[in-house]
Amino acid sequence: MRPLIARNLSAARRASLAFAMMSVGLATVGASGVSLAQCGDNSPATPVPEFRDGVRLWPDGFRPGSPGQTLPLIRDSTQRVGGVGTPSAATGFELFKAVDAIDDRLFVAYGLGIQAWTIEGAFAENPGLLAFRDGLGGGFLAFPGQQEVLNFIEDLDAVEHGDDVLIGVAGRQEVGTTIWSFDHNFTQHYQDLGTISEQVRMIEQGGRHYLLAATDGGVAVYDATAASLGAPCLDDRGATCPGVYRGLFPNDVLGAYVDAIVWNGRTFVSSSDGRSFVKPLILWELPDAAQPASARQIVVGDVDARGAAFLPLGDRLFFAYASKNPSRVQIFDIDHCVDGDGCTDLGPVVAELDVGDGDLQFLTFSRSGELPFLYYGVATNNALGDRIEGLWQLDALPGNGAPREITAGGETYVDPCNGLVVDYWGDYYEANDAGLRNMHPRKGAFAGRYFYRAAQSILDVHVLTEAVPSPLIFRDGFEDATIGAWRGESAGAGGAVAP
């Protein structure tokens, strides 16, 4: 099957990026003759307006939360200027890294800690802070003192565990991997100072929850259920807390990204690290999480893979990964890899998506109601021009259809400061005239019809005002598509998804 190509960067965007890189060691000059260093860098944060310069930026069916209102200071760290001020809860300069939603609660990782927010009812569009644990405020079992490193915490993943929520948190040097539970407040159960982790995923196997962490030694496995049953424990790879740290996957390499899924009763894991000298993407099957040595490699690819995600769509399993050279997201149908017979490669690309450039690239899969979505985020300094992130609706993929970028339908304007084309997402970017200081679009996920985005200097909300199944567009034209499907008259189409 030939790849379905969804091209999402305009020619103007590609030209603007090339133009922005022409000057080395000097301030880049925009088409207006103004130094890009003088563009944007705004505070406080205000959501993208519906209209700017007479054009409508909002795509049909999608808008920012609380339009026309500045973000509450508790979700706005754009006031931090020139790196001055520790990004902690005490200063209000949190740097937002990752989000995950469980029912009516939103969990957030920021550079020095973690947060829980309510998104119930009226709080869905304007979350209310429930609790936080800040490293510098003594909220962790162990945490380094104030220093130049501002980003110890990188990621989190949450899962329902009885009446509580279990949360795994990725931490860098001197913090390591931590395990928490949340009821009405956070309780820390475990901390492994012996690992440096950058991404984490929770899985359930055999009635127990396990935490998988992408660490400096490969994928590490922790028995999160065991951690939750014991007294709070400070560990170094199992030296002092028996039964929690289970070990590393065999013959693994340096890892920055991990994803996992339980599919038809079997556990599959991906690990990747596009920054290492050898750039492997590995798909694993993990028969027994309590015995990480049981993990076996299904596919090994020598590719520049960064963030990756399993995409469960109907009765078929897809897989996506992001790469830097060139910057793109590729999607594969990997049913042939998980059917019990194994495979030698991922197979043909079924969709390819152009994305913005950056060393750190993230993929997040989530659902709004029954509709599946993939979000691409990237950590990059001084973003400019039109969008470098992407939010694709995936429901057409099982029928050989193309992913649909739901935020691409708005109009664009020419930035008065740098002369570049700017769209809905670009209106936020730091080096555009309206852009926000220190804004990096990293990770985002749906909960109901609300999309929550951790964008470093802001934690913001966007709203899917209409949830419409993708039209049945196939490579060779139409196939069994009715005019009703086009008009949104199919079941569940045309109306807002219940929060």
N, C-alpha and C positions, 0 to 999 in steps of 0.2 A: 504494500500500500504506500502511495506517495505521501510525503509529509503534508499536513495542512499548515500553511504558513499564515500566522496572524501577525502582521507587521504593525507595531504600535509606536514606533518613533518616526516622527515626521522628518522629511529631508531638512527642514529648517533646524530641527533639533540636532541632527548629526552635524550639520554645518556649524551650528553654534558651539558644539563641543570642540570641534577642530579649531575654530577661531579662538576659543578660550584657552587652548593649550599652546598658542603660537608664541606667547611670551614666557620666557623662563627667567626667573629671578627678578622680574619687573612686574608692577601692577598691570593686570590685563586691562585693555581699553576697549570699551564697547563701541557699537556703531555710532552712538551719539557723541563719542569722544570723551565720555566720562569714565574714570577708573572704576572697574567693577568692585574695588574695595570700598567705594562710596555708595554702592547700591545696597538696598535691603538692610539686613541686620536690625530689624525692627523689634520693638517691645513696647507695650504688652501685646500678647497674641490675640488676634481677632480672626474668626473663621472666614474663609473665602466668601466674598459677597456674591449674591446672585448675578449682579451686573457690575462690570467695570469697563470704563471707556465705551459704554454703550453696547457692549456685547454680553450675552448671557453665558456665564461660565459653568453653571450647574448643568450636569448631564440630566437628561430626562430620567426620572425615577431615583435620583440620588442627590443628596444635599448634605451640608455640614450640620452638625447638631448645634442647637441654640444660635441660629444665625443672627448677626447684628450685635451680639453680646461678646464682650471680651471674655476670654477663658478665666475661670477663677484662678487666683494666684497659686492655689494648691496644685493646679495642673499646668502651671505656666512657669518655666524657668528661664524664659528669654531675657529676664532682667539681669542675668549673670553676664557681666561684661568682661571681655578680655581674659577669661579664665580666672578671674579674681573671685574668691568665695568658694568654700568647700561645698560641693553639691550634696548636702545632707538634709535630713528632715529639719535640723535646727536652723538652717539658713533659708530653707524653702527653695533650694536650687537643685532639687532632685533631677538626675539625668535618666529618663525613662527608657528602659531597654527591651522589655518584653511584656506581653499580656497573655492571660488565659482566663476563660470564663467557665464557671460551673454554676448552672441554674441562675440565680439572681445575684451572684457575687462575681466580681472581677478581681483577679489577682495580678499584681504588677511587680516586676523586678525593676529596680532602679540601681544606679551605680554603687550605692552604699547600703542597700537594704531591700525590703519587700513591703508591699502594701496589700490591703484588702479593701475593696470598695463595694457598696451596695449599688446594684443597677436594677432594683425592683421598682416597678411602677413609674412614678414621675422621675425617679433617679436614673432611669435608663438613658435619658438624653443628657443628664447632668449628674454624674456619679457622686455619691457621698462617701467620704472616707470613713471606714469602720475601724481600722487598726493598722499599725505599721511596726516594723522592727528595723531600727537603724543601727548599723555596725558601730559607728562612732558614738552612738548614744548608749552603748552597752547592750544592744539587743541580741547579739550573737554570743554563743559560748566562748568564742575567741575571735578577735578582730584586731588588725594592726592599728596603731595610732595614726593620727593625722599625718599625711605625707603627700607627695606629689601625685601618687597614683589615685585616680578618682573613680575608677571603674573596676571594682572588685567583683561585683555581681553582674552576670551577663544574661541569665536566662532562668526561666522556671517552667514547670509543668505541674498541673493539678489534676487530681482524680478523686471521685467520691469514694469514701472508705467508711462504710457503715453510716453513722450519723455525722461524721466529720468529713473533712477534705484533707487528703494527704498531698503534700507539695514537695517536690524536689527542686532544689535551687543550685544553679551552676555558679561557682566562684573561682576567681583567679588566685594567684599566689598569696599565701598566708591566710587564706579563707577556706578554699577548697569547696567540696561538695557538701551540701547540708540537706537535712530532711526535717520537715515541719508538719504539723497538723493545724487545722483551723476549725474552730467551732464558733465562738463569739470573739475569740482572740487567737493570736498565734501562740503555739507551743513548739519550741525547738526540741527535737529528739536526738539529733545526731549531727556530727560535723567531722569530716575527714580532712585533716590538714595535710595529708599525704598526697593529695591530688590537686591538679589544676584543671578545672573543667570549664567548658565554654557553652555547652548546650546539653540539655537533659530531656529525657522522655520517661513517662510512667507507663508500665504495662501491668496487666493482671494475668497470672498464670497459676493454676492449681489452687485457686482461692486466696492467693497472696499477691500483694502488690510489690513490684520491683522497680527500682530506679536505674535507668541506663544513663551513663554520663560519658560524653565525649571528652576524654582527658588527654594529658600529655603522654600517656602510655597506651592509648587506644581506648576502646569502649570498656568502661568499668561497670560492674553490676552490684547493686545494693539491695538487700532485703528490707524494703521500707516498712513492711508489716512488722518484722522483728524490731526495727528501730522504734516504731510507735508503741510497742509493748514494754520496752525497757526504760530505765532511768536515762535522763539526758547524758550523752556520752561523747567525749572528745577523743577522736581516733586518729590513727596513722596507718591506713591500709590494713585494718584488722588487728593491729597490735594490741589494742586495749579494749575494744568493744566486740566481743565474740559474736558471730552469727549475722552481722549486718553486711560488712564488706565481703562479697563473694569472690572477687577476683576480676581478671581481665579476659577479654576474648583472646583466643590463641592466635599468635602470628599476626597481630594487628599492628598498626602504625599510628603515628601521631594523628590525632583527630580533633577537628574543631566543630564538626557537625554530626548529629545523629538524629535518626527518626526511627519509629517502630510502630508496628501494627500487629494485632492478633487477627488473623484472617482464616476463616474456616477451621478454627481450633488450633492453628499453628502460628507461631510467633516469628515475624520477619523483622530484620533490623537493617538499616543502611548506615554506613559510616563514610565520611569523606573529609578531605582537607586539601583544598586547592592551593594552600600556601606552602606545603611541604615540597621537598626536592622531587621525590616520587609522588605523583598526584593520583593516588588510587581512589576509585569509588568501589566500595565493596557492599554487596548485598549478602546478608547472612540469614540462615535459619537458626533459631535458638530453641532447641527441644526442651532444655531444662535450665531455667534462669538461675536456679540455685547452684548450678554447675556451669559457669561460663565457658569452661573448657569444652563443653558439648557443642558450642557454636560452630557451625560449618559454613564455609564460604560457598555461595551459590554462583555469584558472578563477581569477577574482578575486572575493572576497567581502568586503563591508564589514561584518565581524562582529567581535565581541569574542572573538577566538580566542587562546588561550594555548598550552599544550602540545598537540601533535598527534602522531598516529602512523598509519602505514600498517599495515593488518591483512590479511596474505595468508592466506586461509582456503580451502583446497582450490584449485579453479580460478577463484576469484573474489577480487577485491581490494576490501577495505573500507577506510574511512578514518574516523578519530575525531579530534575536537578538544574541548578543554575551554574553558569560558567562565566569566566571573565574574558577570555580571549578566544573568540569574540564574546561580548556580553549578550547572553541569551538564556532562555529557559527552554529545555527540551522535555517533551512528555512521551512516555512509552507505555504501551500495553504490555504488562509483564505477567499476564495469566499463564503464559507458557513456562515461566520461571517458578511459579508457586503451585503447580499442579501435581507435584510429587516426583516428577521425572527430572527436574532440574533444567538448566539451560546453559548455553555457552556465552550468550550475550543478551543484552536487553532487547534486541530486535530492532526493527525500523522505528524511526521517529514518527509519531503520529501527529504531533503538533509542535511548532517552534514559535517562540514569542521573543520579540526584540525587547530588551530591557536596558535600563541605565547602568553605567559602569560603576564599579567600586570594589575594593578589596574584600569587604565583608558583605556577603549577599545572603539573604534569608528567604525561605519559602514557608508559608503558613497555610495549612488547609483547615477550613472551617465550614460550617453550614449556617444558612439563614433559613429556618424551617427545614424543608426537604431539599432546598437548592444548595449544591456544593460550590465552593469558591476556593480559589488559590490566590494568595497575596504574595507579591514579590516586594521585598524591602531591601534597602541598601544603605550602608553607613558610608557617607562620603562628605568631605568638607566642601563648603561653598557651592552647593548645588545651584544650578541656574537653568534658565530656559523652560521648556515644557517637561512633562512628567518623566521621572526616572523610575518610579514605582509602577505597579500594575495590580489590578484586581479583576480576575477573570471568573466568569460563571462557566461551570464545566459540565452542565447536565447534557449537552449535546455530544460529548465525547464517545459514550458507548455506542451511539448510532453513527459513528464516523464523522460527526460534525466537528466544527471548530470551537475552541474556547471563545467566549465573548467578553471583551473588555467593557465592563459596565460603566466605567468612569470616563470613557473616551468620547462621549457624545456632546460635550459642551463646546461652546465656541472659544476662540483664542483672541488674544490681543498682542500688540507689539509693546514690549516693555519700554517705558519712556526713559529709563536709565541706561540700559545696556543694549537696546535695540533688538532683543531676541523675542521669539514667539513664546508666549506663556499661556498655559491652560489651567484647568481646575486645580490639579495638584501643584503645578509650577508656581501658582500664586503664593504658596507657602515657602518656597525655597529661598534660602538665605541670601543668595547673591542676586536675586531679582528685586526690583524696586519695592514691592510690597512684602518681600520675604521676611521670615522670622529668624532671629539670631540663633545660631547653633542648632538649627533644625535638621535632623537626619531621619528620614522615614525608614524605620527598622522592621517592626513586626506589628501585625494587626490581625484581628479575628472578629468574626460575627458572634453575637449573642442575640437571637431573635432577629429583628430587622436593624439592629444597631451594630455598627462596625467601630471597634475600638482600636486605636492606633497608638503605639509607643513610638514617638518620633524624637527622642532624646530630650529636646528642650520643652516639648509639649506632650501631654497625654490628651488626645482629643477624640471626638465622637463624630461619626457620620451616619446618615440614616438612609436606608433603602426604602424609599417611599412607595415603590411598586415592585412586586416580585413577579416576574413574567418568565415562564419557561422559554429557553432559547428556541428560535425558529429552527425547523428541521432543514438546515442547509447542508447539502452534501457536496462532495468534490465535483460531481457531474451535474449539479443543479439541484432541482427539487426532487424529493422522494417521499411520497405519502404525506406531504405537508398540506394542511387545509388552510383556506383563507382565515378560518377562525383562529388557527394557531398564530398566524401573523398578527391578528387583531387582539391577541391576548384573551380569546374567549374559551380557551381550554380550561379544564378544572384547575382551580387554584390560581389562575392568572388574573392580572389586572388589578389586584388589590394589595393592600399592605399586609405583610406577614405579621402575625400576632407576636408581640414581644414575649 
